[in-house]
Amino acid sequence: MSETLLRLVAFDSDDLDVISANLQDSVVKVGDMAFLPRSKQFAFLAARFDWVGAASGCLERCRTGLHFDRVLKVSCSGFAPRDHNVILNLLRIGFRETTAPAGEIDLIFSGGCALRLQVECLEARLTDQGERWKAKCAPGHPCGDE
């Protein structure tokens, strides 16, 4: 088992792309998401698949937190926030600047589900929580031409 804890920050689109790549195929329980409007924070816990470890043959998942600051509004599609037991599969995260430095962060999940965070600016932190376990297999994606 890998003992390396991942800690990343994002202040621009390039930084967020690194976080997105590391979180691809993470599973997130809707009940493990929270938006705190008064403190302008949105966060969730995920079971992150360790793609770096998989490259060396070690298939693991680990508990990971992702936290966004300066969040003004959160909207979702494809699922209801009250459905706490729904499990989502994260595909990618992207940032689109609207009026600098403000913008929108899109979290795209499989099955047509998505979250959009309206933010004053991009500030995100990813932190592994330490808990790791063996994955049954590596996530797979069908090719579009099959």
N, C-alpha and C positions, 0 to 999 in steps of 0.2 A: 504494500500500500504506500502511496505517495504521502509524504508529510508536508509538502509545500502548500502553504495557505496563500491563495491569490488575493491581492489587494490592489484595486485599480481605481483611478479617478478620471473623470471626464469633464472638460471645460469647453470642448469644441467637437465638431462632427467626427474628426479623425479619432479622437480619444474614445468617443461613443462607439465607433465602429469596432474598436478593440474589445470593448465590453460586450458588444453584440455578438461578436465571433465566439467569445468565451461562454456566452450564455445560450448559444444556439442549441436547441433541443432540450432546454431545461423544462422541467415540469413545475407548474405553479398552481397551488390550490387557491381558489378565489378567496377563501376564508383567511389566507395568509397575506392578503393585500390590505393596505390601509392608506387612506387619504386623511390628513390632518389639516383642514383648511386654515385654522387659526395660526398654525406655525408654518403653513405653506410647504408641507412635506408629504411625499408619497413614497411608500416603501413596500417591498414584498420579500418573502422568503421563497427560495426555489431549491429544487433538487437539480443541481448543475451537473451535466455530463462533462467529465474531464477529457476534452479533446486532445490536450497536450499529452496526458498520460496514455491515452489510447494509441497514440502514434508509436509508443514503445511497448504496446501489448497489454497495458494495464487498464482494464475496463472498470471505471469507478464513477460514482456520483458523489457529490458532497453538498452539504447544506450551505447555501450562499444567500446573503442579503444584498439587495440592490435598493439604494436610497437616492431620491431626487429632492433637491431643495428648490425654493422659490417657485413652487407650483401654485398656479392661480386657479386652475380648473381641471377636473378629470372627467372624461366621457368614455363610455364603453359601447361596443356593438358586438352582437353575437352571443352575449351572455348577460345575466342579471347579477349585479353585485351582491344581492341577497342570497344567491345560490352558493353558499359557502363551501359545499362539498364538490363543486365542479372543478375538474382538473384541466388546466390549459397547457398546451405544448408551445413554448416560445420559439418562434422562427427567427425573428430579427427585431432590432431596435434602430430607429433612425431619427434624425433631427433635421427640421426644416426651419430656417430662420424666417421670421415674418418681418418685424421691425426691430433691427439690431438693438440690443442683443437678444430680444425676446423671440420666442418661436414655439414650435410644437414638436413634442417627442411622440413618435408612434411606436407602440409595442404591438407587433403583429404575431398572432397565434394561429395555429392550424385551425381548420374548420371554419374559417371566416370570422374569427373572433379578433377583437382589437381593443386597445386602449389608446387614448390620445391625452397627453398632458400639455396644457398650455402653461408655459413657463416664462418668467421674467428674463431668465438667461439659463444656459445649460450648466448645471452643477450636479454631478452624479458620483456616487461611490459604490463600488462593489467590494464585498468583504466575505471571504469564506469563513464559516463559523466553526470549522474544525471537524465536524462529524462527517465521516466518509464510509462508504459501503460499496461492495462489489456490485457492478451492473450485470444484468443477465446477458446483455448484448449491446452492441453499439447501435445508436439510432440510425435508421436508413431512410433515404428519400428516393421515391421512384423517379426515373428519368422521364422527361416530358415526351420523348420520342418513342417510348416503348408501348 
